[in-house]
Amino acid sequence: MGIYSHFVLPHLLNAAMGTKPIRYQRKKVVPRAEGRVLEVGFGAGHNLPFYDASKVSHIWALEPASEMRARAAERVAASPIPLEFLDLPGEQIPLDDESADTILITYTLCTIPDVTAALGQMRRVLKPEGRMIFCEHGEAPDESVRTWQRRLTPAWKVIGGGCHVGRAIPRLIDQGGFRIEDIETMYLPGTPRFAGFNYWGSAAKR
């Protein structure tokens, strides 16, 4: 697992997170971010080109994997937005209470081990009037697809760096202390249905 997680997995994640359907989803949600932004699960920086630099003053890029931070270097260098890396996991966000205007999470909730604790930390650091912008894949609406999600998750977690393909995203967001303001869903074209049902929108603190 050491060789796989350090050399193979970062390459696979970088490729998967840069596919055309995923890029299109990023283009929908990332421009909604504004002010001081905490991006949880920054990865290789695939969201950076889609930020509106006229609206964003600072990005805290939370990414515990050094391999992914290294892969982000070129995108970070090309971005005009001041950026600061945070190398702790989502359950341990090292920011003051109510310090972020926007929380941005894209394809991240599937991999966080204690996702409820991480969402609690996001709620803690978000300003009262702030917004969480999200785009995640998760539990499908069709029972036949959900059956395959349950069957494949144990193996997929090993292959995909802890990815749970069938997490109930709206329920998790609610349990984390947020109120969903708007949400859209669909199966992404060109992706396997068991891993391709997407939720995206915004939420506010309850």
N, C-alpha and C positions, 0 to 999 in steps of 0.2 A: 504493500500500500504506500510505502514511502516514495518509491520511484514513481508510481502511478500518480499520487497526489501532487508531487512536486514538478513532474515533467510532462505527463500525459494529460491529466485533468485540466490544467490551465489552458492548454491548447484547445481541448475539446470545448470548454466553456466559452472561450473567446470566439471560436467559430460559430457555436450555436447561438450565442447572444448577438451575433452580427448578421444573422440571416435577414432576408428582405421582409418577411412578415413581422419579425420582431422590431426591425428598424421602423417600420410603418407605425407600429404601436407606440414606440418611443416618441415619434414625431407628433402623435396626438396629445401626449400627456406632459412631456418635459417642458414645453413652452409655458405651461401654466404656473411653473415655479416662480417665486419672486422673493426679493429681500435676501435675508440670510438663510441659506438652504442647508439642511442636513440630508445628504443622500446616503441611505443605509443600503449597504451592499453595492458599493461603487464599482467593483469588478475591474474590468480593463478600461473603464471610462467611456463606454459606448453611448452614454447619455449626453456627454459633453457637447457634441456638435449641435444638439437640439435646444440647449438653453438659450433664452432670450437675454443677451448680455445687457440690454438696456433696463431690464427689470431685476436682475440678480446682482447683489453686491458682494457676496461671499459664498463659497461652498465648503462645507465640512464633508469630506469624502471618507465615510466609514468603511474600511475594507481591511479585515484582519489578515488576509493572505498576501504575503510579500510578493509571491509570484505574480498575482494579479495587479498589484500596485506597479510592479516593474513593467508589465505589459501596457499599463495606462500612460506611461511616461510621455510618449509622443503626443497623445491627445491632450494631456495636461499642458505640455509646452505650447501647443497651438491655440489654447483657449485664452481669451482676454480676461477671464473672470478669476479673481484671487481664489486660490484653493489651498486647503489645509487637510492633510491626511490624518485620519484617526485610525489606529491599528488595533483597536479592541473589538470584540464581538458586539452584536446588537444588544445583548443583555447587559452591557456595561458601557453605556454611552458617556464619555467623559466631558459633558457639557453642563453648564449651569441650568437651573430650572428656567423655563420660559425664555430661552435664548434664541430659538429658531422661528422664523416666519413661516417656513415651509418644510415639511418632511416629504422627501421623495423616495418611494420604494418601487423598484421595477424588478420583477422576477427574483425576489429575495425572500419573501415569507415562506417559500417552499423549503428553504434550506436551513433556516434558523432552528436550532434544537429546541429551545424554550421560547417559542414564538409569543406566547402570552406575556412573558416577562419582558421581551424585547419591545413589544407594543406598549407596555406600561412605561418603559423608558422613553419611547418616542413621545408619548403623551406628556411625560414630565417636562421634556425640554421644549415642547411646542408652546408658543405664546397663546394666550386665551383666544385671540382673534385669528390665529394661524390656521393653516390647512394642511392636511396630509393628502398628497397626490399619489395614487397607486395604480399600478398595472401589474397584474399577477396572473399566473395560470393556476388552475385548481380543480375542485370537484365539478364534474360534468353533470348536466341536467338529465342525461339518459342513463337509465339503470344498467344497460348493457355496457356502456363505457365505464361507468363507476365500478362495475365488476372487474373489468380489466385493470382499472387503476389500483384496486385493492390487491389484485394478484401480482401486479408488476412492481409495486412500490418497494418491497424488500430488496429486490435486485437493483432497481433503479436508484435507490439511495446509495448503493455501493458504487455504481457506475457514474452517477451524477453528482457526487460530492455531497450527499445527504438530502437530495431533492425528493420531496414527497409530492407525487403528481396529483393527489386527490384531496388536498386540504380545502376545507370549506372557508374560503376567503372572507365573505361577508360576515359570517359568524365570528371568525377570529378577530376581525376589526372591531366588531361590537363588543366582544369580550375584553378587548384591550382598552376600552374606555372611550371609544370614538362613536360618532353618529354619522353614518353615511349620508352625504348630501346629494350626490348623483352617482349613478353607476350604469355602465353598459356591459354587455356580455356577448360573446360569440366564439365559435370555433374558428381559429385562425386557419386560413387556406394554406395548403402546402405543408401542414404539420400533422404528426400522428394525433388522432383524436384523443387518445388517452392522456396526452400531454399538451393538447392544444386548445383547451377551453379557457378563454381569457376573461378576466374581470378588470375593468378600469374605471376610474372616477376620482372623487374626492371625499374627504371626511373631516369633520370638526370634532374638537374635544367635547365630551359630555360633562 
